[in-house]
Amino acid sequence: MTDSPNCNLFTKSIYQKLTGNANSTIACCQSQIKCNAQNEIISINLPNRGLKGQISSDFAQLTSLTEINFTNNSLTGTIPDLSACNQLKSLLLNINKLTGSLPASIGKITTLENLIIHDNELSGPIPSSIGNLVNLINFNLGYNKLTTIPPELGNLRKVQLFVIMNNAVTGKIPETLGQLALCERLYLSSVSYRRFLNNNQLTGTIPPELGNLAYLTNLDLSFNKLSGSIPTSLGNLVNMDLIDMSTNTLTGPIPSELGKMLKVQEM
């Protein structure tokens, strides 16, 4: 495929901004930057490239984008409004130095299947608009400083990975998370050797509705301030191989119903 001059010019400009080097170049329509038959950029795949600086708002001009991958760089500043990228399926910004809030505008990108922004310095509440991402499969905001879990996240009916570990989340676990019918791994813990959630301080009881998550294999609620008894409904999670509710203030006996978890390897 022949590269479009406009495509190459745009790509060069963006890449030079991110590298901080006016002489940096990267070829469009190669493995890192892909275009479609109309010479529109559809994929930017630049993990582990030492990129720095802010993510340009110019990305909103790339309305045919399906993938942005800036994993493991040194990007700073805030996440720009990318809602014009209404074909985007994967937004991978994990392991950078991004700050500010998680933009509510992300909730307009309803094509998203992968939203991976763990290991940054994002703060403030998780926008309720994220609940609009009904096609989301992998959702990981771990290792940030986010503060709330909105009940609207229960609308993510297709999600299989749900991680909000290592944040500053307070309040109760929303009962609506029991609607995540296809969820296989749910991590809401705090400090853990598995390195998922840190400094969360979830309170209240464990919602019995979590017992509806028939496909769940991993449930980590450890290192919070959860109280009350363990719901007997968790015994319905017969596919579970890891369940961790340690370092909370739970009371009462371990329900005999948990004995139905015959696949559990770690509890």
C-alpha positions in Angstrom: 0.0 0.0 0.0 1.3 3.5 -0.9 1.5 5.9 2.0 -0.7 9.0 1.8 1.4 12.2 2.1 -1.2 13.6 4.5 -1.1 10.4 6.5 2.7 10.5 6.7 2.8 14.2 7.6 0.3 13.7 10.4 2.1 10.6 11.7 5.5 12.3 11.7 4.1 15.3 13.5 2.5 13.2 16.2 5.5 11.0 16.6 7.9 13.9 16.9 5.7 15.5 19.6 5.7 12.2 21.6 9.4 11.6 21.3 10.5 15.2 21.9 12.8 14.8 18.9 12.3 16.9 15.8 14.2 14.3 13.8 12.2 11.3 14.9 10.4 9.5 12.1 8.2 6.5 11.7 6.8 5.0 8.6 3.0 4.9 8.2 1.3 1.8 7.0 3.9 -0.4 8.6 3.4 -2.7 11.6 3.2 0.3 14.1 0.9 2.6 12.1 -1.6 1.0 9.8 -3.9 2.5 7.3 -7.0 1.3 5.4 -7.5 1.4 1.6 -8.5 5.0 1.9 -5.2 5.9 3.5 -6.9 6.6 6.8 -5.0 5.7 9.9 -6.8 2.8 11.6 -4.2 1.6 14.1 -1.4 3.2 16.2 0.6 0.5 18.0 3.5 2.1 19.8 4.2 0.2 23.1 7.6 0.3 24.8 8.9 3.2 22.6 10.1 5.7 25.3 7.4 8.1 24.3 6.9 11.2 26.5 4.9 14.4 26.6 1.1 14.7 26.3 -1.3 12.8 24.1 -2.3 15.3 21.5 -5.9 16.2 21.0 -5.2 15.9 17.3 -5.9 12.1 17.7 -9.6 13.1 17.7 -9.1 13.8 13.9 -8.4 10.2 13.3 -12.0 9.1 13.2 -11.2 5.7 11.6 -9.0 4.6 14.4 -9.8 1.1 15.8 -6.7 0.8 18.1 -4.5 3.1 20.2 -1.7 1.3 22.0 0.8 3.4 24.1 1.5 0.7 26.7 4.6 1.2 28.8 5.9 4.6 27.8 6.3 7.9 29.8 3.3 9.9 28.6 2.1 12.7 31.0 -0.8 15.1 31.2 -4.4 14.3 30.8 -6.3 12.0 28.4 -7.8 14.1 25.7 -11.4 13.8 24.4 -11.3 11.0 21.9 -15.1 10.6 21.5 -14.9 11.5 17.8 -13.0 8.2 17.3 -16.3 6.3 17.1 -14.8 3.2 15.7 -12.2 2.7 18.4 -12.1 -0.9 19.9 -8.9 -0.8 21.9 -7.6 2.0 24.1 -4.4 0.9 25.8 -2.7 3.6 27.8 -1.4 1.5 30.7 1.9 2.0 32.4 2.4 5.6 31.8 2.3 8.8 34.0 -1.1 10.1 33.0 -2.8 12.4 35.5 -6.2 14.1 35.9 -9.6 12.4 35.7 -10.8 9.7 33.5 -12.7 11.6 30.9 -16.5 11.1 30.9 -16.3 11.5 27.1 -14.8 8.0 26.9 -18.3 6.7 27.6 -19.3 7.9 24.1 -17.0 5.5 22.4 -19.5 2.6 22.6 -17.4 0.5 20.2 -14.7 0.0 22.8 -13.9 -3.6 23.7 -10.7 -3.1 25.6 -10.1 -0.2 28.0 -6.8 -0.7 29.7 -5.4 2.3 31.6 -3.8 0.7 34.7 -0.6 1.9 36.3 -1.0 5.6 35.9 -1.9 8.5 38.3 -5.5 9.1 37.4 -7.7 10.5 40.2 -11.3 11.3 41.0 -14.4 9.3 40.5 -14.9 6.8 37.7 -17.5 8.5 35.4 -20.9 6.9 35.3 -20.8 7.2 31.5 -18.3 4.3 31.4 -21.4 2.2 32.0 -22.4 3.0 28.4 -19.5 0.9 27.1 -21.8 -2.1 26.6 -19.3 -3.9 24.2 -16.4 -3.8 26.7 -14.7 -7.1 27.3 -11.5 -6.1 29.2 -11.6 -3.3 31.7 -8.6 -2.5 33.8 -8.1 0.7 35.8 -5.9 -0.8 38.4 -3.0 1.1 40.1 -4.4 4.7 39.9 -6.0 7.0 42.4 -9.6 6.7 41.4 -12.2 7.1 44.2 -15.6 5.6 43.4 -17.2 2.7 41.6 -20.5 3.9 40.0 -23.4 1.5 39.9 -23.7 2.1 36.2 -20.7 -0.2 35.7 -23.2 -3.1 36.1 -24.2 -2.3 32.5 -21.0 -3.8 31.2 -22.7 -7.1 30.5 -20.0 -8.4 28.2 -17.0 -7.7 30.4 -14.8 -10.7 31.2 -12.0 -8.9 33.1 -12.9 -6.2 35.6 -10.0 -4.7 37.6 -10.1 -1.6 39.8 -7.3 -2.7 42.2 -4.8 -0.4 43.8 -6.8 2.8 43.8 -8.3 5.0 46.5 -11.9 3.7 46.2 -14.2 4.1 49.1 -17.9 3.3 49.6 -19.8 0.1 49.0 -19.5 -2.5 46.3 -22.4 -1.7 44.0 -25.0 -4.5 43.9 -25.2 -4.0 40.2 -21.9 -5.7 39.7 -23.9 -8.9 40.1 -25.2 -8.1 36.5 -21.8 -8.7 35.0 -23.0 -12.1 33.7 -19.9 -13.0 31.6 -17.3 -11.8 34.1 -14.5 -14.3 34.8 -12.1 -12.2 36.9 -13.2 -9.5 39.3 -10.5 -7.7 41.3 -11.5 -5.1 43.8 -8.7 -5.8 46.4 -6.2 -3.5 47.9 -2.5 -4.5 48.6 -2.0 -7.9 47.1 1.0 -9.9 46.1 -0.8 -10.5 42.8 -0.3 -6.7 42.3 -3.9 -5.8 41.3 -5.4 -3.2 43.8 -3.8 -0.9 46.4 -5.2 1.3 49.1 -8.9 0.7 48.3 -11.1 1.1 51.4 -14.4 -0.5 50.3 -16.9 -0.7 53.2 -20.3 -2.3 53.7 -21.2 -5.9 53.0 -20.3 -8.2 50.2 -23.3 -8.0 47.8 -25.1 -11.4 47.6 -25.7 -10.5 43.9 -22.1 -11.5 43.2 -23.3 -15.0 43.5 -24.9 -14.5 40.1 -21.6 -14.4 38.3 -21.7 -18.0 37.0 -18.5 -17.7 34.9 -16.4 -16.2 37.7 -13.0 -17.9 38.3 -11.2 -15.2 40.3 -12.7 -13.0 43.0 -10.3 -10.8 45.0 -11.9 -8.5 47.6 -8.9 -8.6 50.0 -7.4 -5.7 52.0 -10.5 -3.5 52.2 -12.9 -2.7 55.1 -15.8 -5.0 54.2 -18.0 -6.2 57.1 -20.8 -8.5 57.8 -21.0 -12.2 56.8 -19.9 -14.0 53.7 -23.0 -14.4 51.5 -24.1 -18.0 51.1 -24.9 -17.2 47.4 -21.1 -17.2 46.7 -21.4 -21.0 46.8 -23.1 -20.8 43.4 -19.7 -19.8 41.9 -18.7 -23.4 41.0 -16.1 -22.3 38.5 -14.1 -20.4 41.0 -10.4 -21.4 41.4 -9.3 -18.3 43.4 -11.3 -16.4 46.0 -9.7 -14.0 48.5 -11.6 -12.0 51.1 -8.8 -11.8 53.6 -7.8 -8.7 55.6 -11.4 -7.3 56.0 -13.6 -7.2 59.1 -16.0 -10.0 58.0 -17.8 -11.9 60.8 -19.6 -15.2 61.2 -18.7 -18.7 60.0 -17.6 -19.6 56.5 -20.8 -20.8 54.8 -20.9 -24.5 54.1 -22.2 -23.6 50.6 -18.7 -22.6 49.7 -17.9 -26.3 49.7 -19.5 -26.5 46.3 -16.4 -24.6 44.9 -14.7 -27.8 44.0 -12.2 -26.1 41.6 -10.8 -23.7 44.2 -7.0 -23.9 44.4 -6.5 -20.8 46.6 -8.9 -19.4 49.3 
